[in-house]
Amino acid sequence: MLISSIRELLTGNPTYHARSPWRPVPAVVATVIIIVVAGFLATALIGSLEFSPSLPVTYPDILPLDRERIWRMAVWLLAMQTIIVLLVLAASSMFGGRVAEVLVLDTRVPGRLFLAAVVIMFLAQAVYNAIVLPFAHETVVDDVRPLAEPLESDAFWVFALALVVGAPVSEEILFRGFLLSALAQSRLGFFGAAMVTTLAWTILHAGYSGIGLIEVFLAGLLFSWLLWRTGSLWVPLVCHGIYNGVVTIAILVLPL
């Protein structure tokens, strides 16, 4: 059954349909505004910050993480993600848009295709790691090391929630939901829109190494392909959450 489901996902007809009332340029502007406003409101929520709240970020020697800073960073991150979700939902309902259609939140995807998508994601990750880890193991570890201390603190559950739920939900509905659906109706088509939105999503992870950014970009293309094949943002969203969950568990369990 699993093999047939994977074959169906790989060879079946793609079911993605873009139904956004937003034009490409206004959608890009709205995306930037959403990120900026969410960051401003999250910062205002927890007061003045004494550190750069972007993740991942390196703190060795110069800015040691204390308990207060960890909690403030965790709350900032989760607050920004929540605000992004609320703003995207509001934007998707503008100009007569229906949120479920604009964000491609189709719930009719069979469970077997969800499972096939997760298996394909893990297979792709295994191939990538087999190629990269032999010569870039330390670089990969350095990319996730800044998350180790927050995840080992008493604020770990806030960080875990932000990484496993907040990040996948906010990033997927903003980039592969709201923005991609608008760009896909332009001359770019779906694949051009997928490249642009994946590049924009990758830029948000600018703290990573070159190897890390390549992984993020390839993951974004895979999530976009899963969206195209299944016609539902729920599939890449769930895969994104599982992927982040595995990384989070690895950080907690494996010695860095």
PASEBA-1860 file (N, C-alpha, C; in nm, 3 decimals):
! residues 256
1> MLISSIRE> 0.083/-0.122/0.000/0.000/0.000/0.000/0.086/0.126/0.000 ~ 0.193/0.125/0.080/0.280/0.241/0.087/0.347/0.265/-0.048 ~ 0.395/0.159/-0.111/0.462/0.172/-0.241/0.366/0.229/-0.344 ~ 0.242/0.179/-0.344/0.144/0.229/-0.441/0.110/0.375/-0.414 ~ 0.109/0.414/-0.286/0.081/0.553/-0.251/0.194/0.645/-0.296 ~ 0.318/0.598/-0.279/0.433/0.677/-0.326/0.429/0.689/-0.478 ~ 0.395/0.580/-0.546/0.385/0.584/-0.691/0.274/0.680/-0.735 ~ 0.164/0.679/-0.662/0.055/0.771/-0.693/0.098/0.916/-0.676
9> LLTGNPTY> 0.173/0.943/-0.571/0.219/1.079/-0.546/0.319/1.124/-0.652 ~ 0.401/1.030/-0.700/0.505/1.062/-0.797/0.453/1.074/-0.939 ~ 0.353/0.994/-0.974/0.310/0.986/-1.114/0.169/1.034/-1.140 ~ 0.091/1.057/-1.035/-0.047/1.102/-1.054/-0.053/1.243/-1.107 ~ -0.171/1.286/-1.144/-0.188/1.422/-1.196/-0.177/1.524/-1.083 ~ -0.099/1.631/-1.102/-0.092/1.736/-0.999/-0.228/1.801/-0.982 ~ -0.260/1.837/-0.859/-0.394/1.891/-0.831/-0.392/2.032/-0.775 ~ -0.280/2.102/-0.785/-0.272/2.238/-0.732/-0.347/2.337/-0.820
17> HARSPWRP> -0.424/2.425/-0.757/-0.493/2.533/-0.828/-0.480/2.661/-0.746 ~ -0.425/2.764/-0.809/-0.410/2.893/-0.742/-0.538/2.974/-0.756 ~ -0.592/3.016/-0.643/-0.716/3.096/-0.645/-0.700/3.215/-0.550 ~ -0.616/3.307/-0.589/-0.592/3.424/-0.505/-0.640/3.550/-0.575 ~ -0.708/3.639/-0.503/-0.748/3.767/-0.563/-0.634/3.869/-0.567 ~ -0.522/3.833/-0.507/-0.408/3.924/-0.500/-0.326/3.920/-0.629 ~ -0.285/4.037/-0.675/-0.191/4.046/-0.786/-0.050/4.024/-0.731 ~ 0.045/3.983/-0.816/0.180/3.948/-0.769/0.252/4.058/-0.690
25> VPAVVATV> 0.261/4.179/-0.746/0.337/4.285/-0.679/0.274/4.325/-0.546 ~ 0.144/4.349/-0.539/0.083/4.377/-0.408/0.102/4.264/-0.308 ~ 0.102/4.139/-0.357/0.121/4.025/-0.267/0.262/4.025/-0.209 ~ 0.361/4.059/-0.291/0.500/4.067/-0.242/0.511/4.178/-0.138 ~ 0.453/4.294/-0.168/0.457/4.406/-0.074/0.387/4.368/0.056 ~ 0.271/4.302/0.044/0.196/4.260/0.163/0.276/4.162/0.247 ~ 0.350/4.073/0.181/0.431/3.975/0.252/0.539/4.044/0.335 ~ 0.606/4.141/0.274/0.710/4.216/0.345/0.649/4.292/0.462
33> IIIVVAGF> 0.535/4.356/0.438/0.468/4.432/0.545/0.428/4.341/0.660 ~ 0.377/4.223/0.628/0.336/4.127/0.731/0.454/4.090/0.820 ~ 0.569/4.061/0.759/0.687/4.024/0.836/0.734/4.139/0.924 ~ 0.740/4.260/0.866/0.788/4.377/0.941/0.692/4.410/1.055 ~ 0.563/4.413/1.027/0.464/4.447/1.130/0.464/4.342/1.240 ~ 0.474/4.214/1.202/0.476/4.108/1.303/0.597/4.121/1.393 ~ 0.712/4.152/1.335/0.832/4.171/1.415/0.820/4.290/1.509 ~ 0.763/4.399/1.459/0.746/4.519/1.541/0.649/4.493/1.656
41> LATALIGS> 0.536/4.430/1.626/0.437/4.404/1.730/0.489/4.305/1.834 ~ 0.563/4.204/1.789/0.620/4.106/1.883/0.721/4.174/1.975 ~ 0.801/4.264/1.918/0.899/4.338/1.998/0.829/4.429/2.099 ~ 0.724/4.496/2.052/0.649/4.583/2.142/0.583/4.504/2.254 ~ 0.546/4.381/2.223/0.477/4.298/2.321/0.565/4.266/2.441 ~ 0.689/4.237/2.417/0.776/4.195/2.528/0.873/4.304/2.572 ~ 0.858/4.423/2.514/0.942/4.533/2.557/1.070/4.544/2.476 ~ 1.156/4.633/2.516/1.281/4.656/2.446/1.372/4.534/2.456
49> LEFSPSLP> 1.428/4.494/2.340/1.517/4.377/2.337/1.662/4.422/2.338 ~ 1.748/4.342/2.401/1.891/4.373/2.407/1.973/4.281/2.318 ~ 1.904/4.210/2.233/1.974/4.114/2.147/1.903/4.109/2.014 ~ 1.970/4.056/1.913/1.907/4.034/1.784/1.819/3.911/1.795 ~ 1.689/3.923/1.770/1.599/3.811/1.792/1.594/3.709/1.679 ~ 1.673/3.726/1.574/1.667/3.632/1.464/1.723/3.498/1.505 ~ 1.667/3.393/1.448/1.714/3.257/1.473/1.745/3.190/1.340 ~ 1.847/3.106/1.333/1.947/3.082/1.437/2.049/3.197/1.441
57> VTYPDILP> 2.106/3.220/1.556/2.204/3.328/1.571/2.313/3.282/1.667 ~ 2.434/3.326/1.643/2.547/3.281/1.723/2.574/3.379/1.837 ~ 2.589/3.325/1.959/2.611/3.407/2.077/2.743/3.385/2.150 ~ 2.837/3.307/2.100/2.952/3.269/2.182/3.033/3.388/2.232 ~ 3.069/3.380/2.360/3.161/3.474/2.423/3.105/3.617/2.435 ~ 3.046/3.668/2.331/3.007/3.809/2.330/2.876/3.830/2.405 ~ 2.773/3.751/2.370/2.642/3.766/2.431/2.596/3.634/2.492 ~ 2.644/3.600/2.609/2.601/3.475/2.671/2.452/3.478/2.699
65> LDRERIWR> 2.385/3.365/2.674/2.241/3.359/2.696/2.212/3.339/2.845 ~ 2.143/3.435/2.906/2.099/3.415/3.042/1.953/3.374/3.040 ~ 1.900/3.342/3.159/1.764/3.289/3.167/1.661/3.388/3.114 ~ 1.675/3.516/3.152/1.578/3.616/3.108/1.580/3.633/2.957 ~ 1.700/3.638/2.900/1.711/3.658/2.756/1.653/3.539/2.680 ~ 1.673/3.420/2.730/1.618/3.302/2.664/1.466/3.308/2.662 ~ 1.407/3.342/2.776/1.262/3.351/2.783/1.208/3.461/2.692 ~ 1.274/3.575/2.691/1.228/3.685/2.608/1.239/3.650/2.460
73> MAVWLLAM> 1.346/3.581/2.423/1.363/3.541/2.284/1.258/3.438/2.244 ~ 1.227/3.346/2.336/1.127/3.244/2.307/0.989/3.305/2.288 ~ 0.953/3.398/2.377/0.823/3.464/2.368/0.815/3.549/2.242 ~ 0.925/3.619/2.211/0.929/3.701/2.089/0.904/3.615/1.965 ~ 0.971/3.502/1.958/0.960/3.416/1.841/0.818/3.362/1.825 ~ 0.762/3.312/1.932/0.628/3.256/1.925/0.524/3.364/1.898 ~ 0.544/3.482/1.956/0.452/3.593/1.932/0.455/3.638/1.786 ~ 0.573/3.648/1.729/0.585/3.689/1.589/0.517/3.588/1.497
81> QTIIVLLV> 0.537/3.460/1.524/0.474/3.357/1.441/0.323/3.365/1.449 ~ 0.271/3.386/1.570/0.127/3.396/1.587/0.070/3.516/1.514 ~ 0.138/3.629/1.522/0.092/3.750/1.455/0.096/3.733/1.304 ~ 0.199/3.667/1.253/0.207/3.641/1.109/0.086/3.561/1.063 ~ 0.051/3.457/1.138/-0.065/3.375/1.102/-0.191/3.460/1.097 ~ -0.212/3.543/1.199/-0.332/3.626/1.205/-0.336/3.727/1.090 ~ -0.222/3.786/1.058/-0.217/3.884/0.949/-0.238/3.817/0.813 ~ -0.184/3.698/0.795/-0.203/3.627/0.668/-0.350/3.589/0.651
89> LAASSMFG> -0.413/3.542/0.757/-0.555/3.508/0.749/-0.638/3.631/0.713 ~ -0.603/3.745/0.772/-0.675/3.869/0.742/-0.652/3.910/0.596 ~ -0.528/3.905/0.550/-0.496/3.943/0.412/-0.563/3.851/0.312 ~ -0.570/3.722/0.344/-0.629/3.624/0.252/-0.779/3.644/0.233 ~ -0.842/3.710/0.328/-0.986/3.734/0.319/-1.019/3.866/0.251 ~ -0.918/3.942/0.212/-0.940/4.070/0.146/-0.975/4.049/-0.001 ~ -1.037/4.152/-0.062/-1.073/4.152/-0.204/-1.164/4.034/-0.241 ~ -1.245/3.991/-0.145/-1.338/3.883/-0.173/-1.276/3.744/-0.168
97> GRVAEVLV> -1.154/3.733/-0.120/-1.088/3.603/-0.115/-1.145/3.513/-0.007 ~ -1.143/3.384/-0.033/-1.182/3.285/0.067/-1.055/3.223/0.122 ~ -1.036/3.229/0.252/-0.911/3.190/0.316/-0.868/3.049/0.274 ~ -0.958/2.953/0.280/-0.923/2.815/0.248/-0.875/2.800/0.104 ~ -0.933/2.879/0.011/-0.893/2.872/-0.129/-0.762/2.945/-0.153 ~ -0.748/3.064/-0.097/-0.626/3.143/-0.117/-0.504/3.069/-0.062 ~ -0.519/3.008/0.055/-0.407/2.939/0.119/-0.401/2.791/0.082 ~ -0.488/2.747/-0.004/-0.492/2.609/-0.054/-0.501/2.509/0.063
105> LDTRVPGR> -0.592/2.535/0.153/-0.607/2.449/0.271/-0.713/2.341/0.245 ~ -0.686/2.261/0.145/-0.778/2.152/0.109/-0.760/2.037/0.209 ~ -0.869/1.995/0.270/-0.862/1.889/0.371/-0.898/1.752/0.315 ~ -0.914/1.742/0.183/-0.960/1.616/0.124/-0.847/1.525/0.079 ~ -0.724/1.555/0.117/-0.611/1.471/0.078/-0.616/1.340/0.157 ~ -0.611/1.226/0.090/-0.614/1.097/0.161/-0.495/1.080/0.254 ~ -0.516/1.010/0.364/-0.409/0.989/0.460/-0.290/0.917/0.401 ~ -0.315/0.830/0.303/-0.205/0.754/0.242/-0.107/0.846/0.170
113> LFLAAVVI> -0.157/0.958/0.115/-0.068/1.051/0.047/0.013/1.133/0.148 ~ -0.045/1.162/0.264/0.032/1.226/0.371/0.149/1.136/0.410 ~ 0.120/1.007/0.428/0.225/0.912/0.466/0.330/0.902/0.358 ~ 0.287/0.895/0.232/0.382/0.887/0.121/0.469/1.012/0.115 ~ 0.410/1.129/0.142/0.486/1.254/0.141/0.593/1.255/0.249 ~ 0.557/1.206/0.368/0.653/1.202/0.479/0.768/1.106/0.446 ~ 0.735/0.991/0.388/0.839/0.894/0.350/0.932/0.953/0.246 ~ 0.877/1.019/0.145/0.959/1.082/0.042/1.049/1.189/0.103
121> MFLAQAVY> 0.996/1.266/0.197/1.076/1.369/0.263/1.194/1.307/0.336 ~ 1.170/1.200/0.411/1.278/1.136/0.485/1.379/1.071/0.391 ~ 1.334/1.014/0.281/1.426/0.956/0.183/1.515/1.064/0.122 ~ 1.454/1.178/0.089/1.531/1.289/0.033/1.633/1.341/0.133 ~ 1.592/1.350/0.260/1.682/1.395/0.365/1.796/1.297/0.386 ~ 1.766/1.167/0.378/1.869/1.065/0.395/1.972/1.074/0.283 ~ 1.926/1.095/0.161/2.018/1.109/0.048/2.104/1.233/0.065 ~ 2.042/1.343/0.105/2.116/1.467/0.125/2.224/1.450/0.232
129> NAIVLPFA> 2.186/1.391/0.345/2.281/1.371/0.454/2.395/1.278/0.414 ~ 2.362/1.176/0.336/2.465/1.083/0.291/2.569/1.153/0.204 ~ 2.524/1.255/0.132/2.615/1.330/0.044/2.693/1.436/0.121 ~ 2.627/1.505/0.213/2.685/1.623/0.277/2.762/1.592/0.405 ~ 2.708/1.506/0.491/2.768/1.485/0.623/2.912/1.435/0.621 ~ 2.953/1.349/0.528/3.092/1.302/0.531/3.196/1.412/0.525 ~ 3.166/1.525/0.458/3.266/1.631/0.448/3.223/1.763/0.513 ~ 3.101/1.769/0.566/3.055/1.895/0.627/2.982/1.871/0.758
137> HETVVDDV> 3.022/1.768/0.831/2.953/1.733/0.955/2.957/1.848/1.056 ~ 3.074/1.906/1.077/3.088/2.012/1.176/3.008/2.136/1.137 ~ 3.002/2.165/1.008/2.925/2.280/0.962/2.777/2.260/0.990 ~ 2.727/2.140/0.964/2.587/2.109/0.991/2.557/2.123/1.141 ~ 2.646/2.071/1.224/2.628/2.079/1.368/2.632/2.224/1.415 ~ 2.722/2.304/1.358/2.733/2.445/1.397/2.606/2.522/1.364 ~ 2.535/2.480/1.259/2.411/2.548/1.221/2.302/2.532/1.326 ~ 2.299/2.418/1.392/2.192/2.394/1.490/2.237/2.414/1.634
145> RPLAEPLE> 2.368/2.428/1.656/2.419/2.442/1.792/2.359/2.560/1.868 ~ 2.334/2.679/1.803/2.275/2.791/1.878/2.138/2.759/1.940 ~ 2.072/2.655/1.889/1.941/2.619/1.944/1.951/2.526/2.064 ~ 2.070/2.472/2.087/2.086/2.372/2.193/2.058/2.431/2.331 ~ 2.119/2.546/2.363/2.101/2.604/2.496/1.957/2.644/2.524 ~ 1.889/2.713/2.429/1.747/2.744/2.454/1.661/2.619/2.474 ~ 1.690/2.514/2.397/1.610/2.392/2.409/1.643/2.313/2.536 ~ 1.756/2.342/2.597/1.793/2.276/2.722/1.758/2.362/2.844
153> SDAFWVFA> 1.700/2.479/2.821/1.664/2.568/2.931/1.523/2.536/2.981 ~ 1.477/2.611/3.083/1.342/2.588/3.133/1.237/2.646/3.039 ~ 1.281/2.716/2.933/1.189/2.767/2.832/1.183/2.675/2.711 ~ 1.232/2.552/2.727/1.244/2.461/2.612/1.110/2.436/2.545 ~ 1.001/2.428/2.627/0.871/2.396/2.569/0.819/2.508/2.480 ~ 0.854/2.633/2.512/0.815/2.746/2.427/0.892/2.740/2.295 ~ 1.023/2.714/2.306/1.104/2.702/2.185/1.060/2.583/2.101 ~ 1.033/2.470/2.166/0.989/2.352/2.092/0.858/2.380/2.020
161> LALVVGAP> 0.766/2.448/2.087/0.638/2.484/2.025/0.660/2.576/1.905 ~ 0.752/2.671/1.921/0.780/2.765/1.812/0.845/2.694/1.693 ~ 0.934/2.598/1.720/1.005/2.529/1.613/0.919/2.426/1.542 ~ 0.840/2.352/1.620/0.766/2.238/1.563/0.628/2.279/1.511 ~ 0.568/2.382/1.571/0.433/2.423/1.529/0.435/2.564/1.470 ~ 0.488/2.660/1.545/0.484/2.798/1.502/0.554/2.825/1.370 ~ 0.675/2.773/1.355/0.751/2.797/1.232/0.685/2.733/1.110 ~ 0.648/2.605/1.114/0.583/2.545/0.997/0.452/2.614/0.959
169> VSEEILFR> 0.369/2.645/1.058/0.239/2.706/1.027/0.258/2.846/0.969 ~ 0.335/2.930/1.036/0.350/3.069/0.991/0.424/3.078/0.858 ~ 0.530/3.000/0.842/0.609/3.007/0.719/0.536/2.948/0.600 ~ 0.466/2.838/0.621/0.397/2.773/0.509/0.280/2.857/0.459 ~ 0.197/2.910/0.551/0.081/2.985/0.503/0.123/3.120/0.443 ~ 0.236/3.175/0.489/0.282/3.302/0.434/0.346/3.284/0.297 ~ 0.440/3.191/0.286/0.517/3.176/0.162/0.452/3.082/0.061 ~ 0.429/2.958/0.101/0.373/2.862/0.005/0.221/2.864/-0.001
177> GFLLSALA> 0.160/2.943/0.087/0.016/2.963/0.081/-0.017/3.095/0.016 ~ -0.005/3.203/0.092/-0.045/3.335/0.046/0.038/3.386/-0.074 ~ 0.170/3.389/-0.061/0.254/3.448/-0.165/0.258/3.363/-0.291 ~ 0.276/3.234/-0.276/0.289/3.147/-0.393/0.160/3.147/-0.476 ~ 0.046/3.148/-0.410/-0.080/3.143/-0.485/-0.098/3.267/-0.572 ~ -0.047/3.382/-0.526/-0.056/3.504/-0.606/0.044/3.501/-0.722 ~ 0.167/3.460/-0.693/0.270/3.457/-0.797/0.244/3.350/-0.902 ~ 0.181/3.240/-0.862/0.157/3.129/-0.955/0.059/3.167/-1.065
185> QSRLGFFG> -0.019/3.273/-1.044/-0.115/3.317/-1.144/-0.054/3.418/-1.241 ~ 0.074/3.449/-1.220/0.144/3.542/-1.308/0.217/3.464/-1.417 ~ 0.299/3.533/-1.494/0.377/3.467/-1.600/0.480/3.370/-1.543 ~ 0.508/3.382/-1.414/0.603/3.290/-1.352/0.552/3.146/-1.355 ~ 0.419/3.130/-1.347/0.365/2.995/-1.336/0.398/2.936/-1.199 ~ 0.356/2.813/-1.178/0.379/2.754/-1.046/0.527/2.738/-1.016 ~ 0.605/2.686/-1.109/0.744/2.654/-1.080/0.828/2.780/-1.062 ~ 0.801/2.883/-1.140/0.871/3.009/-1.119/0.835/3.069/-0.985
193> AAMVTTLA> 0.706/3.062/-0.950/0.661/3.113/-0.820/0.723/3.033/-0.706 ~ 0.737/2.902/-0.725/0.797/2.817/-0.623/0.944/2.855/-0.601 ~ 1.014/2.885/-0.709/1.154/2.927/-0.696/1.165/3.058/-0.620 ~ 1.080/3.155/-0.654/1.086/3.287/-0.590/1.051/3.276/-0.442 ~ 0.942/3.207/-0.411/0.900/3.197/-0.271/0.998/3.115/-0.188 ~ 1.057/3.013/-0.249/1.157/2.934/-0.177/1.282/3.015/-0.150 ~ 1.321/3.098/-0.246/1.437/3.186/-0.225/1.409/3.285/-0.113 ~ 1.288/3.343/-0.113/1.251/3.437/-0.006/1.251/3.368/0.129
201> WTILHAGY> 1.198/3.246/0.134/1.195/3.169/0.258/1.337/3.138/0.305 ~ 1.425/3.107/0.211/1.563/3.077/0.245/1.634/3.198/0.304 ~ 1.604/3.316/0.252/1.667/3.438/0.302/1.637/3.459/0.450 ~ 1.519/3.415/0.495/1.485/3.428/0.637/1.577/3.346/0.726 ~ 1.647/3.248/0.667/1.738/3.163/0.743/1.883/3.204/0.720 ~ 1.903/3.334/0.699/2.035/3.384/0.661/2.144/3.358/0.763 ~ 2.108/3.320/0.886/2.209/3.291/0.985/2.280/3.159/0.964 ~ 2.228/3.075/0.875/2.290/2.945/0.851/2.415/2.959/0.764
209> SGIGLIEV> 2.492/2.852/0.759/2.607/2.844/0.669/2.558/2.824/0.526 ~ 2.652/2.827/0.432/2.616/2.801/0.293/2.552/2.665/0.276 ~ 2.610/2.564/0.342/2.554/2.429/0.336/2.413/2.427/0.394 ~ 2.394/2.497/0.504/2.263/2.503/0.566/2.160/2.570/0.477 ~ 2.200/2.677/0.409/2.109/2.748/0.321/2.071/2.662/0.201 ~ 2.163/2.583/0.153/2.132/2.491/0.043/2.028/2.389/0.088 ~ 2.044/2.338/0.210/1.946/2.242/0.262/1.809/2.306/0.275 ~ 1.804/2.428/0.328/1.677/2.498/0.342/1.612/2.519/0.206
217> FLAGLLFS> 1.691/2.560/0.107/1.638/2.585/-0.027/1.584/2.457/-0.089 ~ 1.658/2.348/-0.077/1.612/2.221/-0.133/1.487/2.172/-0.061 ~ 1.482/2.191/0.070/1.362/2.153/0.146/1.243/2.235/0.099 ~ 1.264/2.364/0.074/1.156/2.449/0.026/1.104/2.404/-0.109 ~ 1.195/2.363/-0.197/1.152/2.312/-0.328/1.073/2.182/-0.313 ~ 1.117/2.097/-0.220/1.044/1.972/-0.196/0.904/2.001/-0.141 ~ 0.894/2.093/-0.045/0.763/2.128/0.009/0.673/2.186/-0.100 ~ 0.731/2.267/-0.189/0.654/2.325/-0.299/0.606/2.215/-0.394
225> WLLWRTGS> 0.692/2.119/-0.421/0.654/2.008/-0.508/0.541/1.926/-0.446 ~ 0.547/1.903/-0.316/0.440/1.829/-0.248/0.309/1.906/-0.257 ~ 0.315/2.039/-0.247/0.196/2.121/-0.262/0.139/2.107/-0.403 ~ 0.224/2.110/-0.502/0.183/2.098/-0.641/0.118/1.963/-0.669 ~ 0.175/1.858/-0.614/0.124/1.723/-0.641/-0.008/1.696/-0.569 ~ -0.022/1.745/-0.446/-0.139/1.711/-0.365/-0.248/1.818/-0.369 ~ -0.212/1.941/-0.402/-0.310/2.047/-0.406/-0.354/2.093/-0.268 ~ -0.276/2.063/-0.166/-0.313/2.102/-0.031/-0.191/2.148/0.047
233> LWVPLVCH> -0.201/2.265/0.108/-0.090/2.317/0.188/-0.071/2.235/0.315 ~ -0.175/2.160/0.355/-0.162/2.079/0.476/-0.048/1.977/0.463 ~ -0.022/1.928/0.343/0.081/1.825/0.325/0.221/1.880/0.353 ~ 0.265/1.988/0.284/0.397/2.043/0.320/0.401/2.098/0.461 ~ 0.288/2.148/0.512/0.287/2.201/0.648/0.314/2.090/0.749 ~ 0.247/1.976/0.732/0.270/1.863/0.822/0.413/1.811/0.808 ~ 0.460/1.799/0.683/0.598/1.751/0.661/0.699/1.847/0.723 ~ 0.676/1.976/0.709/0.764/2.077/0.768/0.768/2.063/0.920
241> GIYNGVVT> 0.651/2.041/0.981/0.645/2.023/1.125/0.718/1.898/1.171 ~ 0.700/1.788/1.098/0.769/1.664/1.133/0.919/1.679/1.118 ~ 0.960/1.746/1.011/1.103/1.769/0.987/1.164/1.849/1.102 ~ 1.098/1.959/1.139/1.148/2.040/1.250/1.145/1.964/1.382 ~ 1.044/1.878/1.398/1.035/1.798/1.519/1.151/1.702/1.532 ~ 1.188/1.639/1.422/1.301/1.546/1.423/1.431/1.620/1.455 ~ 1.448/1.739/1.396/1.568/1.819/1.424/1.572/1.859/1.571 ~ 1.456/1.898/1.626/1.449/1.938/1.766/1.485/1.822/1.858
249> IAILVLPL> 1.432/1.704/1.831/1.463/1.586/1.911/1.611/1.552/1.901 ~ 1.666/1.563/1.779/1.807/1.533/1.760/1.896/1.627/1.842 ~ 1.858/1.754/1.847/1.936/1.852/1.925/1.932/1.816/2.074 ~ 1.817/1.771/2.120/1.801/1.736/2.262/1.870/1.607/2.297 ~ 1.877/1.513/2.204/1.925/1.378/2.234/2.072/1.360/2.200 ~ 2.113/1.411/2.085/2.249/1.385/2.040/2.347/1.487/2.097 ~ 2.467/1.447/2.130/2.568/1.540/2.180/2.619/1.630/2.069 ~ 2.614/1.762/2.091/2.662/1.858/1.992/2.798/1.912/2.030
END
